[in-house]
Amino acid sequence: MSLLPAVLAQLLHLVLMLAAAVLLPGLLGWARARFQGRHGPSPLQPVRDCLALLRKRPVLAENASAISSAAPYAGLSAMLAAVLLVPGFAHGMALSPLSDLVVLAGLLAMARAARALAAMDAGTAQGGLAAAGGMGRAGLTVPTLLLSAMGFAILTGTTNADGIALTLREASPAFRVPLGLMALALLGVALAESGRLPAGQPSALGDDDEAGVPEASGRHLALWRMQAALGLVFWLALLTGLFMPFGMAGAGAGALGWVMALLLWPLKLLVLVLALAVAEARLARLRAARLAELLTAALLLALLGVVWLFLSAGVA
């Protein structure tokens, strides 16, 4: 893709990702309520809540340092960078050469570290527990993503997310079983990291909101909620890009190819959103320790997929 179309595709990708981050969390909550037989809030209610919080000044603890003020912006910046690099509706976007799975794992770790630092900065017991739980899960999430990157490198010859999607779209992969294992591993990580599984306190779905940074308030809380929404869209887009790469506009696609890709990409996200809403509505509330077990199982699945690929390729 030449420079001008690549830059245009990147800008469209950013607009689509931000629009999805605005709409999908509310749509997911509304769909979950419908599946549970309730009317549910408006899909735009999270947007209204966020706008209301942005107009309020944050209340910081008396002994809080500058970390509490800087961490929300640092975490949101890291997640925005990850969202920019994740595969979208087209191949060959301007930042596609940087969309390496190892880079994405590092950006996710940075966003999680910023949240943990903000939670611990006030020195409260609740914040320390939330930070410890979040970093414990990150200790399983990042290795799972890195193992999946290793598996994709063996399978496709690259760890670049856009290159992986292009290879899997144009060539039928020979190793279906390890690909399925890595898909299950990343799906488990996405379920846990998106904060949408019912776990822990009945009043919270995960640690991406007040449970992640208990002392956050005002616009800082709005920024953490924005980061959580972007994280949800990131995992949905990563799953669709790696395992549902059909319909993406190629380098030589004309106007019709772009239109078809722009129409198909939101539909793929909606399919995953509906599946996630069904999982939220039907699964029983998990204990917090069960999330760690889910991530451990995802890590083992990714490891099994890599070992399978090594043995199949005759590397081991």
Sequence and secondary structure as in RCSB ss.txt:
>XXXX:A:sequence
MSLLPAVLAQLLHLVLMLAAAVLLPGLLGWARARFQGRHGPSPLQPVRDCLALLRKRPVLAENASAISSAAPYAG
LSAMLAAVLLVPGFAHGMALSPLSDLVVLAGLLAMARAARALAAMDAGTAQGGLAAAGGMGRAGLTVPTLLLSAM
GFAILTGTTNADGIALTLREASPAFRVPLGLMALALLGVALAESGRLPAGQPSALGDDDEAGVPEASGRHLALWR
MQAALGLVFWLALLTGLFMPFGMAGAGAGALGWVMALLLWPLKLLVLVLALAVAEARLARLRAARLAELLTAALL
LALLGVVWLFLSAGVA
>XXXX:A:secstr
  HHHHHHHHHHHHHHHHHHHHHHHHHHHHHHHHHTT     TTHHHHHHHHHHTS     TT  HHHHHHHHHH
HHHHHHHHHHS  SBSS TTGGG BHHHHHHHHHHHHHHHHHHHHHT  HHHHHHHHHHHHHHHHHHHHHHHHHH
HHHHHHS  BHHHHHHHHHHS  S HHHHHHHHHHHHHHHHHHTT S BSSTT SSSSSTTTSTT  HHHHHHHH
HHHHHHHHHHHHHHHHHH  TT B TT  HHHHHHHHHHHHHHHHHHHHHHHHHHHHS  B HHHHHHHHHHHHH
HHHHHHHHHHHHHT  
